[in-house]
Amino acid sequence: MLSLVPPGVVQVDAAVSLSLLGDRTPPVLLLKKNGIPSEVDYDVRWNTSANDTYISNSIPDSKYARHYDECRTGTYFATMWGGNIIESINTFGVGPSVNMWYFLDFTFLTCDDADVTGADCAVHVVPTSKRHQAATPSLKHGSVPGDCIDVGDPTRVFSFELPSAAAGLSVFLFLDKTRGSVNWALYHGRANPLDASAVAVVANSSTNSTQLRVDRPLRGTWSIVVSVTDANGFCYNDDGVPFSLAWMTTPCATGDALCVADYMPMGTNRDSANGVGDSVLAASFASPEPAVANASTPIGFVVDVPAMYAGAALTLQLASKNLSLASTIYIRANGLPSPTLYDYRFSIGAATAMDDPTLHPYNPQAPPPLAFPLLKAMDDDAAIFQQLPPIVFPTVDATWYIAIVPPHSSISSYAVALNVASLACPPEYACSNRGTCLVETAYQGLSYGRCACHYGYGGRQCEVSVYSTSERLGRSWLLLGSNAAIVPAGVFSWRRKLYVEAVLFFGLGVISAVYHACDLEIFCLFPYPFLQAMDFAFTFNAILLGFIHLSGAFKHVKAAMQVFVLVSLVFMTTHNATSMGNWLVIGVVCACQFIGSWTYYLTLAAQRLTCSLPSALKRFLWHSDNFEYRYLLLGLALFGGALGCFFTEVGTSYWLIHSIWHLTAMSSACTFMALRKTIGTAASAPTVSMCFRTTTRCSFA
């Protein structure tokens, strides 16, 4: 969820309505400006309670805010983090729910007049003048020629805008008379700088003229708050504290190579104007041409990253010549970076090699960055193509300043072309190779990548191992070995000359073992989604095989049903293997096939025997030789245990319970195949009348 905090906001209230939690861990509300928060990267953290279903409070507050920081103007992203819910496919949409519903509401309290601030909307915000400095037009300055604070009006707030990043910012306070101590502070991007929890960028208290300085200030709105606490007079009778203000951006210091670097603008390339799936966030930000620098001189790039890419993973891709592996990349949002001021930092030595995109077949929807082939053609030196680890849920709605800094020992010139690739699920890094990345859509239409982790892993990027090494090893072997429980069903079917059933049962065991081997990251013979779909298809098919066998369908009807069922299941599970709707479809098909077959045979028997339908059913169940009832109770017990396992597979017990599901469900298949006696051949099969009119117990076809 995202929410825009406009200028003039003096308070933000949040209300959370929760469903009953039971024994589940209460969720946590996380807020972050210009980026989707995680459990380790947030601006505000608010713990909810298991005992209260409705919680309301002001956000931020020094009790809840990380770094004791209050709301700033701009775009905030909110996340409800679900406590101990492990990001694993464990219930497939059925069984005890690990989910909960919640309703999140934000209320903004603002002043009617955007030019005032404070809890009582009583303090005017005075915009200062802004002009360019004559000698250097890129440098700005402004001033407040004269003002006064006193006992009746002890606080003044002034504001100014920095439209671009600067090397430094200096603010000067000039006191005309010493009449009490003056407190003054400098704030950046604050919705309400007078809030008690507001933390200043820099502050000072003085009885004389003084100066505040900020190194590499951020772009945006800055506020200067000037107040006096011990004044005892009024300005109108010349007993106040007169003052004046001035501010100016300052140039780079001599020798600050990182500051004086030229920053090349980067453009945006989108693959699809109206993409679906992963292509919603598929884009690239590329430099129009290679940048060349001498020796140890840094190279800079600047790019605007819109808010729509908050749910993406951004990957820096470089084509370079003579770039030292000891080089470092610094990235800072809305401000010039330095070795101590940055949002992201990478070492070129940590980059991995990537294929030359200029050698791939040309794709008009995803062409290689224009600067890459230009760099290759510059001279005879070989170009090196590298990419860095992705930035997941990056800082957005901001201008990134990217500086590539070679070591001081570099002696030769170098060239770099930069491309920043955006994807919701980058194939090289998604989910730490321990899960499947899915493209989701948030409540307000924001697309983002989410990991559905393989068994035994959790966390945002599946980086958390739920089990110890010994537990994982033991449960892994149990999960794989439990698939052998289908062997008795296959052998029994083969001995009864039910060859199709035998092959499909053996196929289920093999498919399930291969699927879980991929789950366990032992090996993946085919892509994980395909294996999962096939596992579900053969599992559903085994259930239907049992019902078709128990229905006693004629051989040609039975064969047609088996082909239709298997083909239908493959298509159905390929579309959505874990859907609860699949179980409903299976239940309806089983019921219709079973009831239809038995109704047909019983009606035929009642007509031939000139008896009622209930009488025909009674003779069929108790006076024919169709069933081995000794297997009935055992089969029901095993299948009931399997259903119990399926509906209790949750959390860290999933592997163990799913292994028991294999043992019980596959063993029940054998008992149900044995429950129905095999029908003889057509030449030797007794007729319906023989089954019911003679004292001989015979099979009923």
C-alpha positions in Angstrom: 0.0 0.0 0.0 1.3 3.5 -0.8 0.2 6.8 0.6 1.2 10.4 -0.3 2.0 12.7 2.6 1.3 16.2 1.2 2.8 19.5 2.5 1.0 21.0 5.4 0.4 17.7 7.2 0.7 18.2 11.0 -0.3 14.7 12.1 -0.9 11.2 10.6 -3.2 8.8 12.4 -3.3 5.1 11.6 -6.0 2.6 12.5 -5.7 -1.2 12.1 -8.6 -3.6 12.4 -7.6 -7.2 12.7 -9.3 -10.6 12.5 -9.0 -12.9 15.5 -5.4 -14.1 15.7 -5.7 -17.1 18.0 -2.3 -18.5 18.6 -0.7 -16.7 15.6 1.9 -14.0 16.0 0.5 -10.5 15.8 1.5 -8.7 12.5 3.7 -5.7 12.4 2.9 -2.5 10.5 6.0 -1.1 8.7 6.3 2.2 6.9 9.1 3.6 4.7 9.4 6.7 2.6 10.1 6.2 -1.1 10.4 2.4 -0.9 8.7 -0.8 0.2 9.7 -1.6 3.8 11.0 -4.9 5.0 11.4 -6.3 8.5 15.0 -5.0 8.5 14.7 -1.8 6.5 11.9 0.6 7.5 11.3 4.1 8.9 8.4 3.3 11.2 7.7 0.0 13.0 4.4 -0.5 14.8 3.7 -3.7 16.7 0.1 -4.8 16.9 -1.5 -6.9 19.7 -3.0 -10.3 19.8 -5.6 -9.2 22.3 -6.9 -6.1 20.5 -8.7 -6.3 17.1 -8.8 -2.5 16.7 -5.7 -0.4 17.3 -5.3 3.3 16.6 -2.5 5.7 17.2 -0.6 8.6 15.7 2.2 7.8 13.3 5.0 8.6 13.7 5.6 8.8 17.4 8.8 8.6 19.3 7.5 5.3 20.8 7.2 3.7 17.4 9.4 5.5 15.0 12.8 4.2 14.1 15.5 6.8 14.7 12.8 8.9 16.4 11.9 10.4 13.0 8.6 12.0 12.1 6.7 12.0 8.8 8.2 13.7 5.8 6.4 14.9 2.7 6.4 12.4 -0.1 5.3 8.9 -0.9 5.1 6.4 1.9 4.8 2.6 1.5 3.1 0.5 4.1 3.5 -3.2 4.7 1.8 -5.6 7.1 4.5 -8.2 8.0 2.9 -11.4 9.1 5.1 -12.4 12.1 5.9 -16.1 12.1 4.1 -17.0 8.8 6.7 -18.9 6.8 6.7 -18.1 3.1 6.3 -21.7 2.0 3.7 -23.5 -0.1 2.2 -25.5 2.7 -1.6 -25.7 2.7 -2.4 -25.2 -1.1 -5.5 -23.2 -0.2 -7.1 -25.7 2.2 -6.7 -26.7 5.8 -6.1 -24.5 8.8 -5.6 -21.0 7.6 -2.3 -19.2 8.3 -3.8 -16.0 6.8 -5.7 -13.2 8.5 -7.6 -10.2 7.2 -7.0 -6.7 8.3 -8.2 -3.2 7.4 -5.6 -0.3 7.4 -6.7 3.3 7.5 -4.6 6.5 7.4 -6.0 9.9 8.4 -4.1 13.0 7.5 -4.6 16.1 9.6 -3.6 19.2 7.6 -3.8 22.9 7.9 -6.3 24.6 5.6 -3.6 27.0 4.7 -0.6 25.3 3.2 1.6 28.2 4.2 1.2 27.5 8.0 2.3 24.6 10.1 2.4 23.4 13.7 -0.2 21.5 15.8 -2.4 24.6 16.0 -1.7 25.8 12.5 -0.5 29.0 14.0 3.0 29.4 12.6 3.5 30.8 9.1 6.0 29.3 6.8 7.8 32.1 5.0 9.4 31.1 1.6 12.7 32.8 1.2 13.9 34.3 -2.1 16.1 32.2 -4.3 18.5 33.5 -6.9 21.5 32.1 -8.8 25.0 33.3 -7.9 26.3 35.6 -10.5 29.7 33.9 -10.9 28.3 30.3 -10.9 24.6 30.0 -12.1 24.3 26.4 -10.8 24.9 27.7 -7.3 21.8 29.2 -5.5 21.4 31.6 -2.6 18.6 33.3 -0.7 18.0 35.5 2.3 15.6 37.0 4.8 16.6 40.6 5.2 15.1 41.3 8.6 12.7 39.7 11.1 12.0 39.6 14.8 10.9 37.1 17.4 9.6 37.9 20.9 7.7 36.6 23.9 4.4 36.8 22.0 5.6 35.3 18.8 8.7 33.2 19.7 9.0 31.0 16.6 9.6 31.6 12.9 9.7 29.0 10.1 11.3 29.7 6.7 11.6 27.4 3.7 13.5 27.2 0.5 13.9 24.7 -2.4 17.0 23.0 -3.7 16.1 21.8 -7.2 19.3 19.9 -7.7 22.0 18.2 -5.7 24.8 20.5 -4.4 28.2 20.0 -2.9 27.4 21.9 0.3 24.8 24.1 2.0 25.6 27.0 4.4 22.9 28.9 6.4 23.8 32.0 8.3 22.0 33.6 11.2 22.7 37.2 12.0 21.6 38.6 15.4 21.4 42.4 15.6 21.0 42.4 19.4 21.8 39.9 22.1 18.6 39.5 24.0 18.3 35.9 25.0 19.6 32.6 23.5 18.2 31.8 20.1 17.7 28.2 19.1 17.7 27.4 15.4 17.7 24.3 13.3 17.7 23.1 9.7 15.2 20.3 8.6 14.8 18.5 5.3 11.5 17.5 3.8 9.5 17.6 7.0 5.8 17.8 6.9 5.8 19.4 10.3 9.2 20.6 11.5 7.6 21.8 14.8 6.6 18.3 15.8 8.2 17.3 19.1 9.7 14.2 17.6 11.3 16.0 14.6 15.0 15.5 14.3 17.0 18.3 12.7 19.7 17.8 10.2 21.8 20.3 12.1 20.9 22.6 15.0 22.6 25.2 17.2 21.9 27.5 20.1 23.6 30.9 20.2 23.5 34.4 21.5 25.7 35.6 18.6 25.7 35.3 14.8 26.4 31.8 13.8 26.4 29.4 10.8 25.1 25.9 10.0 26.6 23.8 7.3 25.4 20.6 5.5 27.7 18.5 3.3 26.2 17.2 0.1 22.6 18.3 0.9 19.6 16.5 -0.5 17.3 17.9 -3.1 13.9 19.1 -2.0 12.3 21.4 0.6 14.4 22.7 3.5 13.0 24.4 6.6 14.8 26.8 8.9 13.2 27.1 12.4 14.3 30.0 14.6 12.9 30.3 18.1 13.7 32.0 21.4 12.8 30.6 24.8 13.9 33.4 27.3 12.6 36.5 25.6 10.9 39.0 27.9 9.9 41.8 25.5 8.1 42.6 22.3 9.3 43.5 18.9 6.9 46.5 18.6 8.7 48.3 21.4 12.1 47.3 20.3 12.4 44.7 23.0 12.4 41.6 20.8 15.2 39.7 19.1 15.8 41.0 15.6 17.6 38.8 13.2 18.3 38.1 9.5 19.0 34.9 7.6 20.9 33.9 4.5 21.6 30.6 2.8 23.7 29.5 -0.1 24.9 26.3 -1.8 28.6 26.0 -2.0 31.0 24.5 -4.6 33.0 21.4 -4.3 36.1 21.5 -2.2 39.5 21.4 -3.9 40.6 17.8 -4.2 37.1 16.3 -3.8 37.2 14.2 -6.9 34.0 12.5 -6.2 32.2 15.8 -6.0 33.5 17.3 -9.2 32.6 14.3 -11.3 30.3 15.0 -14.3 27.0 13.1 -14.0 25.7 11.8 -17.3 21.9 11.7 -17.6 20.4 8.2 -18.3 17.2 7.6 -20.3 14.3 5.1 -19.7 13.5 2.3 -22.1 10.3 0.3 -21.5 9.7 -3.0 -23.3 5.9 -2.7 -23.2 3.6 0.2 -22.6 0.9 -2.0 -21.1 2.8 -5.1 -19.9 1.4 -8.0 -18.0 3.1 -10.3 -15.5 6.8 -9.6 -15.1 6.8 -7.1 -18.1 4.8 -4.6 -16.0 8.1 -3.7 -14.4 10.3 -4.6 -17.2 12.4 -1.6 -18.2 16.0 -0.3 -18.3 17.7 2.9 -17.5 20.6 3.3 -19.9 23.4 5.9 -20.6 23.2 7.2 -24.1 26.9 6.8 -24.7 30.0 5.5 -22.9 31.7 7.7 -20.4 35.5 8.0 -20.5 37.7 9.2 -17.6 41.4 9.5 -17.0 43.2 7.4 -14.3 41.5 7.7 -11.0 38.9 10.3 -11.9 35.3 9.1 -11.0 32.5 8.7 -13.6 29.0 9.7 -12.6 25.5 8.9 -13.9 22.1 10.4 -12.9 18.7 8.8 -13.4 15.2 9.4 -12.3 13.5 6.3 -10.7 9.7 6.7 -10.6 7.5 5.3 -7.8 6.0 2.5 -10.1 9.3 0.6 -9.8 9.1 0.2 -6.0 8.3 -3.5 -6.3 11.0 -4.2 -8.8 14.6 -5.5 -8.5 17.1 -3.2 -10.1 20.3 -4.7 -11.5 23.3 -2.6 -12.5 24.9 -3.9 -15.6 28.2 -2.6 -16.9 30.2 -2.7 -20.0 33.7 -1.5 -19.4 37.3 -1.2 -20.6 40.3 -1.0 -18.3 38.1 -0.6 -15.2 39.9 -1.8 -12.1 38.3 -4.6 -10.0 39.1 -2.5 -7.0 36.7 0.2 -8.1 33.6 1.1 -6.0 30.1 2.2 -7.0 28.3 4.6 -4.7 24.6 5.4 -5.2 22.6 8.0 -3.3 19.0 9.1 -3.8 18.5 12.9 -4.3 22.0 13.8 -3.3 25.6 13.6 -4.4 27.3 10.5 -2.9 30.5 10.2 -1.0 32.5 7.4 0.7 30.4 8.1 3.9 27.1 9.3 2.4 25.4 6.7 0.2 22.3 4.5 0.0 23.9 1.6 -1.9 27.5 0.6 -2.2 29.0 -2.1 -4.5 32.5 -3.4 -5.2 33.3 -4.1 -8.8 35.2 -7.2 -7.6 31.8 -8.6 -6.4 30.3 -8.4 -9.8 29.6 -11.5 -11.9 30.3 -11.9 -15.6 27.4 -11.7 -18.0 27.0 -12.6 -21.6 27.6 -9.9 -24.2 24.1 -8.6 -24.9 25.2 -7.3 -28.3 25.7 -10.9 -29.5 22.2 -12.1 -28.7 19.6 -12.3 -31.5 18.1 -8.8 -31.9 14.8 -8.4 -30.0 13.0 -5.2 -30.9 11.1 -5.3 -27.6 14.3 -5.7 -25.6 17.2 -4.2 -27.6 20.7 -4.1 -26.0 21.7 -0.7 -24.5 22.9 1.6 -27.2 26.1 2.5 -25.3 27.3 -1.1 -25.1 28.0 -1.5 -28.9 29.5 2.0 -28.9 31.9 1.1 -26.2 32.9 -2.1 -27.9 33.8 -0.1 -31.1 35.9 2.5 -29.3 39.3 0.8 -29.6 40.9 -2.6 -29.8 40.7 -3.4 -26.1 38.2 -6.1 -25.1 35.0 -5.0 -23.4 34.1 -6.7 -20.1 30.4 -7.2 -19.3 29.4 -7.5 -15.6 26.4 -7.3 -13.4 26.0 -6.6 -9.7 23.6 -8.2 -7.2 20.1 -6.7 -7.5 18.6 -4.0 -5.4 15.3 -5.4 -4.2 12.5 -2.9 -3.4 14.7 0.1 -4.3 14.4 3.7 -3.2 12.0 5.3 -5.7 10.3 8.6 -6.6 13.8 9.9 -6.4 16.8 10.9 -8.6 19.8 8.5 -8.2 23.3 9.8 -8.4 25.6 7.0 -9.3 29.4 7.4 -9.0 32.0 4.9 -10.2 35.2 5.5 -8.3 38.4 3.8 -9.3 41.2 3.3 -6.8 43.8 6.1 -6.4 46.5 3.7 -7.8 44.8 3.6 -11.3 47.2 5.0 -14.0 45.3 4.4 -17.2 42.1 5.8 -18.6 39.0 3.7 -18.6 35.5 3.7 -20.2 32.2 2.6 -18.8 28.6 2.2 -20.2 25.9 1.7 -17.5 22.5 0.0 -17.8 20.1 -0.5 -14.9 17.7 -3.3 -15.6 14.3 -3.5 -13.9 12.4 -6.7 -13.4 10.0 -8.0 -10.7 11.7 -11.4 -10.8 15.2 -11.3 -12.2 16.0 -14.9 -13.2 19.6 -14.8 -12.1 18.9 -13.8 -8.5 15.2 -14.3 -7.7 14.4 -15.8 -4.3 18.0 -16.9 -3.6 17.3 -19.8 -6.0 15.2 -21.3 -3.1 11.8 -20.5 -4.4 9.5 -19.3 -7.1 9.1 -15.6 -7.8 5.6 -14.5 -8.4 4.4 -11.1 -9.8 1.7 -9.8 -7.5 -0.5 -6.7 -7.5 -1.0 -4.7 -4.3 -4.3 -3.1 -3.2 -3.6 0.2 -5.0 -2.4 -1.4 -8.3 1.4 -1.5 -7.5 3.1 -4.5 -9.0 5.9 -6.3 -7.1 7.8 -9.5 -7.0 7.0 -12.0 -4.2 8.8 -15.2 -3.3 7.0 -18.5 -2.7 9.8 -20.4 -1.0 10.6 -24.0 -1.4 10.0 -26.2 1.6 12.2 -25.4 4.5 13.0 -21.8 3.6 11.4 -18.6 4.6 12.1 -14.8 4.6 11.5 -12.1 2.0 14.1 -13.7 -0.4 13.9 -17.2 1.0 17.2 -16.6 2.7 16.1 -18.1 6.0 16.6 -21.9 6.6 13.8 -23.2 8.9 15.5 -26.5 9.7 18.9 -27.5 11.1 21.1 -29.6 8.8 20.3 -32.9 10.5 16.5 -32.2 10.5 16.6 -31.3 6.9 18.6 -34.4 5.9 16.3 -36.8 7.9 13.1 -35.2 6.7 14.4 -35.0 3.1 15.1 -38.8 3.0 11.7 -39.5 4.6 9.9 -37.3 2.1 11.6 -39.0 -0.9 11.4 -42.5 0.5 7.7 -42.3 1.4 6.9 -42.3 -2.3 7.7 -46.0 -2.3 4.3 -46.6 -0.6 2.7 -46.6 -4.0 4.6 -49.8 -5.0 2.0 -52.2 -3.5 -0.8 -50.5 -5.4 1.1 -50.8 -8.6 2.1 -54.5 -8.1 -1.4 -55.5 -7.0 -2.9 -53.8 -10.1 -0.4 -55.5 -12.4 -1.1 -59.0 -10.9 -4.9 -58.3 -11.4 -4.0 -57.5 -15.1 -5.0 -53.9 -14.5 -2.0 -52.7 -16.5 -3.1 -49.1 -17.2 -3.7 -48.6 -13.4 -0.4 -50.2 -12.6 1.6 -47.9 -15.0 -0.2 -44.8 -13.7 0.4 -45.7 -10.1 4.1 -46.3 -10.7 4.2 -43.0 -12.6 2.8 -41.2 -9.6 5.6 -42.5 -7.4 8.3 -41.5 -9.9 6.7 -38.0 -10.6 6.2 -37.3 -6.9 9.8 -38.3 -6.1 11.3 -36.2 -8.9 9.0 -33.2 -7.9 10.1 -33.4 -4.2 13.8 -33.8 -5.3 13.5 -30.5 -7.0 11.7 -29.1 -4.0 14.6 -30.2 -1.8 17.1 -28.6 -4.3 18.7 -32.0 -4.9 18.2 -31.7 -8.6 15.5 -30.4 -11.0 14.9 -32.6 -14.0 12.3 -30.2 -15.3 11.2 -26.7 -14.2 9.7 -26.6 -10.8 6.2 -25.3 -11.8 5.9 -28.1 -14.4 6.9 -30.8 -11.9 4.4 -29.4 -9.4 1.6 -29.5 -11.9 2.5 -33.1 -12.9 2.6 -34.2 -9.3 -0.9 -32.8 -8.7 -2.2 -34.2 -11.9 -1.0 -37.8 -11.1 -2.2 -37.5 -7.5 -5.7 -36.5 -8.6 -5.6 -39.1 -11.3 -4.8 -41.9 -8.7 -7.9 -40.8 -6.7 -10.1 -41.0 -9.8 -8.6 -44.4 -10.8 -9.8 -45.8 -7.6 -13.3 -44.5 -8.1 -13.5 -45.7 -11.7 -12.3 -49.1 -10.6 -14.9 -49.3 -7.8 -17.7 -48.2 -10.2 -17.2 -51.4 -12.2 -17.4 -49.6 -15.5 -17.2 -51.7 -18.7 -13.7 -52.0 -20.2 -14.2 -49.6 -23.1 -16.0 -47.0 -20.9 -13.3 -47.4 -18.3 -10.5 -46.8 -20.9 -12.3 -43.7 -22.2 -12.7 -42.3 -18.7 -9.1 -42.9 -17.9 -7.8 -41.1 -21.0 -10.3 -38.2 -20.5 -9.4 -37.8 -16.8 -5.7 -37.8 -17.3 -5.7 -35.3 -20.2 -8.1 -33.0 -18.3 -6.0 -33.1 -15.2 -2.8 -32.2 -17.0 -4.4 -29.1 -18.5 -6.2 -28.2 -15.2 -3.1 -28.5 -13.0 -0.8 -26.8 -15.5 -3.1 -23.7 -15.2 -3.2 -23.6 -11.4 -2.0 -26.7 -9.6 -2.7 -25.6 -6.0 -6.2 -24.2 -6.5 -8.9 -25.3 -4.2 -11.2 -25.4 -7.2 -9.3 -28.4 -8.5 -10.5 -30.4 -5.5 -14.1 -29.3 -6.1 -13.8 -30.4 -9.7 -12.3 -33.8 -8.7 -15.1 -34.3 -6.2 -17.8 -33.5 -8.7 -16.3 -35.8 -11.4 -15.9 -38.7 -8.9 -19.5 -38.3 -7.6 -21.0 -38.1 -11.1 -19.0 -41.0 -12.5 -19.6 -43.2 -9.5 -23.3 -42.5 -9.2 -23.9 -42.6 -12.9 -22.2 -46.0 -13.3 -24.0 -47.6 -10.4 -27.3 -46.1 -11.3 -27.0 -47.5 -14.8 -26.1 -51.0 -13.7 -28.6 -51.2 -10.9 -31.4 -49.9 -13.2 -30.5 -52.6 -15.8 -30.4 -55.3 -13.0 -33.8 -54.2 -11.6 -35.4 -54.4 -15.1 -33.9 -57.9 -15.8 -34.7 -59.2 -12.4 -38.1 -57.5 -12.2 -37.3 -56.2 -8.7 -37.1 -52.7 -7.1 -34.0 -50.6 -7.3 -33.3 -50.9 -3.5 -33.7 -54.7 -3.8 -31.2 -54.7 -6.7 -28.8 -52.6 -4.6 -29.1 -55.0 -1.6 -28.4 -58.0 -3.8 -25.5 -56.3 -5.4 -23.8 -55.4 -2.2 -24.5 -58.5 -0.1 -25.3 -61.4 -2.5 -22.8 -60.9 -5.2 -19.1 -61.7 -5.3 -18.0 -58.1 -6.2 -16.2 -56.9 -3.0 -13.6 -58.0 -0.5 -15.0 -56.1 2.5 -12.1 -56.9 4.7 -10.2 -54.1 2.8 -13.0 -51.6 3.3 -12.3 -50.5 6.9 -8.6 -50.5 6.4 -8.9 -48.4 3.2 -11.2 -45.9 5.0 -8.9 -45.6 7.9 -5.9 -45.0 5.7 -7.7 -42.5 3.5 -9.1 -40.7 6.5 -5.6 -40.4 7.9 -4.4 -39.0 4.6 -7.1 -36.4 4.6 -6.3 -35.5 8.1 -2.6 -35.0 7.1 -3.6 -32.9 4.1 -5.7 -30.6 6.2 -3.1 -30.1 8.9 0.0 -29.4 6.8 1.2 -26.1 8.2 4.5 -24.4 9.0 7.7 -26.2 9.9 5.9 -29.6 10.3 5.0 -29.7 6.6 7.7 -32.2 5.4 7.0 -34.7 8.2 3.2 -34.6 7.8 3.4 -34.7 4.0 5.6 -37.8 4.3 2.8 -39.4 6.4 0.3 -38.3 3.7 2.4 -40.2 1.1 2.4 -43.3 3.3 -1.3 -43.3 4.1 -2.8 -42.0 0.8 -0.7 -44.3 -1.4 -1.4 -47.3 0.8 -5.1 -46.6 0.7 -4.9 -46.8 -3.1 -3.8 -50.5 -2.8 -6.7 -51.3 -0.4 -9.3 -49.7 -2.6 -8.0 -51.6 -5.7 -8.2 -54.8 -3.7 -11.7 -53.9 -2.4 -13.3 -54.4 -5.8 -12.7 -57.8 -7.3 -11.4 -57.9 -10.9 -14.0 -58.6 -13.5 -13.5 -61.7 -15.7 -13.3 -61.6 -19.4 -16.4 -61.0 -21.5 -16.7 -64.7 -22.6 -16.6 -66.0 -19.0 -18.4 -63.2 -17.2 -21.7 -64.4 -15.7 -24.9 -62.5 -16.6 -26.8 -60.3 -14.4 -29.6 -62.8 -13.9 -27.1 -65.5 -13.0 -25.7 -63.3 -10.3 -29.0 -62.8 -8.6 -31.1 -65.9 -9.3 -28.6 -68.6 -8.4 -27.1 -69.3 -5.1 -23.6 -68.9 -6.5 -21.8 -65.7 -5.6 -20.5 -64.1 -8.7 -19.1 -60.9 -9.9 -21.5 -58.2 -11.1 -20.3 -56.3 -14.2 
